């Protein structure tokens, strides 16, 4: 998982260059926009969260807490580097005000925090952050392809990802180290494989 933060003082400029939710853009468009964003944004940062960390929080039923902790870390780091008045956050919580309140408790400085569902579709600066996060994720996926072979996108809806997992489990008897063990699809595949030997 990659979480990104960006700062701009010109949201109209982001609209003009075609910034929108990263999921609505092709990989080529994201890469092109990423290059432009690096030259026009006031600040860019991101955090890469490894599968083992995600699993730990999922097993505690606290994935939103992980996102809160990483978001706070990124915000406080940004605030120590640049002046920010308003922070827009794409809330993973269906109650955005609850997510906002958890952020506000631990954010330094005098800033206005606005958390929304689907903010990556609605607020250009959040769309820009989603592009940064996706481009970073794409580059990680490319590196992992070179190391582990073509496993597709890594998303559960991708048949190539599912086929790769099946082959890996058949060959190694376990999940690859790059997979979230808490992912229900992966858990089910591993369980089915192990059941054959019981």
Secondary structure, DSSP 8 states (H G I E B T S, - for coil): -EEEEEE-S-HHHHHHTT---GGGS-HHHHHHHHHHHHHH-SEEEEEE--HHHHHHHHHTT-HHHHHHHHHHHHHHHHHTTS--SEEEEE-SSSSHHHHHHHHHTT--SS-EEEEETTHHHH-HHHHHHHHHHHHHHHHHHHHHHHHH---TTS-TT-HHHHHHHHHHHHHHSS--TTS-TT-HHHHHHHHHHHHTT-
